[in-house]
Amino acid sequence: MPTILITGGSRGIGKALVEFYKRDGWYVIATCRDPDAAQDVLADEILPLEVTSEDSILALHTAIDGRPLDILWNNAGVYLDKATDLSGTGFEAWSETFAVNSIAPLRLSVAFVENVAASDHKTIAFTSSRMGSIGDLRGSANGYAYRSSKAALNMAGAMLANDLKPRGVKTVMLHPGWVQTDMGGASADITADVSAHGMKQVVDGLTDAQSGAFLNYDGKSWPW
Ligand SMILES: NC(=O)c1ccc[n+]([C@@H]2O[C@H](COP(=O)([O-])OP(=O)(O)OC[C@H]3O[C@@H](n4cnc5c(N)ncnc54)[C@H](OP(=O)(O)O)[C@@H]3O)[C@@H](O)[C@H]2O)c1
């Protein structure tokens, strides 16, 4: 039975990913900050993880205990400056945004690279955002930190694809769509189910040639 580890599995897109992988017969490990508050999540295991804490990553690594991870899905994210333009975004919000959205996914990838390399699917997925596309700057002028953090994530994920190619490990950066979650809001375009179903299909069909790509939830490419 293949195994997937999904960060930010407590709600929104992560929770929907948990459900689709469970339905497909996978062993699903979800993480969030407070597993007691996520009892409705249908994962096989719900483990605590504060993604910005090295100690918390180490504790998760110990709990996983060398088990192969077919997919490591770095999904947890924050959008702290959604309603804030450049003038209002200070060091604290920039730092937290980069810690959660850009640095943590890479620290987790480094921590679990051996587990992924030891699996059959050998895939590291990142929930990115089209807001990180420099080639398509449509949208509001708010969110300098968020948009920059996803651009940084894309760079690191693309570098990781190069680095891990000799080990057969693929990476992919995915735009989930504008999704009805706590982050996306009720008036967003699509449900978390539509997003998660689409992204799962993209990841299921991911080829070696696509490793390091920045793709929409329906498989289309995004400009960097
Ligand atoms: N919704 C959209 O329209 C949209 C569009 C583009 C990209 N995205 C991306 O999609 C991903 C999921 O977003 P969502 O819409 O599902 O958001 P959400 O409903 O706000 O859920 C965010 C998830 O991230 C986790 N998380 C946040 N900070 C964390 C931290 N410091 N440590 C551990 N976990 C943390 C949360 O866990 P807790 O329960 O522990 O807080 C929660 O599970 C994010 O990377 C986001 O940037 C979303």
The ligand as a MOL file (V3000), in Angstrom:
LIG
                    3D

  0  0  0     0  0            999 V3000
M  V30 BEGIN CTAB
M  V30 COUNTS 48 52 0 0 0
M  V30 BEGIN ATOM
M  V30 1 N -7.3470 28.5370 -1.0490 0
M  V30 2 C -6.8470 29.0360 -2.1580 0
M  V30 3 O -7.5490 29.6790 -2.9780 0
M  V30 4 C -5.3860 28.8140 -2.4880 0
M  V30 5 C -4.9010 29.3130 -3.7180 0
M  V30 6 C -3.5780 29.1100 -4.0490 0
M  V30 7 C -2.7430 28.3970 -3.1830 0
M  V30 8 N -3.2280 27.9310 -2.0040 0 CHG=1
M  V30 9 C -2.2960 27.1930 -1.1410 0
M  V30 10 O -2.8990 25.9720 -0.7600 0
M  V30 11 C -2.3630 25.5270 0.5070 0
M  V30 12 C -3.5250 25.1460 1.4310 0
M  V30 13 O -4.3560 26.2850 1.5480 0
M  V30 14 P -5.8590 26.2490 2.0960 0
M  V30 15 O -6.6350 27.1500 1.2280 0
M  V30 16 O -6.2910 24.8420 2.3160 0 CHG=-1
M  V30 17 O -5.6360 26.9960 3.4920 0
M  V30 18 P -6.3070 26.8330 4.9310 0
M  V30 19 O -7.6850 26.3010 4.8310 0
M  V30 20 O -6.0510 28.1370 5.6020 0
M  V30 21 O -5.4030 25.7000 5.6170 0
M  V30 22 C -4.0510 25.9580 5.8680 0
M  V30 23 C -3.4010 24.7030 6.3800 0
M  V30 24 O -2.0110 24.9910 6.6220 0
M  V30 25 C -1.7040 24.6230 7.9650 0
M  V30 26 N -0.6850 25.4970 8.5400 0
M  V30 27 C -0.6050 26.8540 8.4490 0
M  V30 28 N 0.4540 27.3130 9.1390 0
M  V30 29 C 1.0520 26.2220 9.6830 0
M  V30 30 C 2.1880 26.0410 10.5220 0
M  V30 31 N 2.9370 27.0840 10.9390 0
M  V30 32 N 2.5240 24.7770 10.8830 0
M  V30 33 C 1.7750 23.7370 10.4870 0
M  V30 34 N 0.6910 23.8250 9.6880 0
M  V30 35 C 0.3320 25.0600 9.3060 0
M  V30 36 C -3.0120 24.7040 8.7270 0
M  V30 37 O -2.9280 23.8560 9.8420 0
M  V30 38 P -3.5910 24.2240 11.2610 0
M  V30 39 O -4.9440 23.5990 11.2470 0
M  V30 40 O -2.6490 23.6000 12.2200 0
M  V30 41 O -3.6680 25.7260 11.3570 0
M  V30 42 C -4.0140 24.2240 7.6880 0
M  V30 43 O -4.0790 22.8240 7.6770 0
M  V30 44 C -1.5070 26.6830 1.0120 0
M  V30 45 O -0.1480 26.4100 0.7460 0
M  V30 46 C -1.9760 27.8690 0.1820 0
M  V30 47 O -0.9770 28.8710 0.0370 0
M  V30 48 C -4.5360 28.1320 -1.6380 0
M  V30 END ATOM
M  V30 BEGIN BOND
M  V30 1 1 1 2
M  V30 2 2 2 3
M  V30 3 1 2 4
M  V30 4 1 4 5
M  V30 5 2 4 48
M  V30 6 2 5 6
M  V30 7 1 6 7
M  V30 8 2 7 8
M  V30 9 1 8 9
M  V30 10 1 8 48
M  V30 11 1 9 10
M  V30 12 1 9 46
M  V30 13 1 10 11
M  V30 14 1 11 12
M  V30 15 1 11 44
M  V30 16 1 12 13
M  V30 17 1 13 14
M  V30 18 2 14 15
M  V30 19 1 14 16
M  V30 20 1 14 17
M  V30 21 1 17 18
M  V30 22 2 18 19
M  V30 23 1 18 20
M  V30 24 1 18 21
M  V30 25 1 21 22
M  V30 26 1 22 23
M  V30 27 1 23 24
M  V30 28 1 23 42
M  V30 29 1 24 25
M  V30 30 1 25 26
M  V30 31 1 25 36
M  V30 32 1 26 27
M  V30 33 1 26 35
M  V30 34 2 27 28
M  V30 35 1 28 29
M  V30 36 1 29 30
M  V30 37 2 29 35
M  V30 38 1 30 31
M  V30 39 2 30 32
M  V30 40 1 32 33
M  V30 41 2 33 34
M  V30 42 1 34 35
M  V30 43 1 36 37
M  V30 44 1 36 42
M  V30 45 1 37 38
M  V30 46 2 38 39
M  V30 47 1 38 40
M  V30 48 1 38 41
M  V30 49 1 42 43
M  V30 50 1 44 45
M  V30 51 1 44 46
M  V30 52 1 46 47
M  V30 END BOND
M  V30 END CTAB
M  END
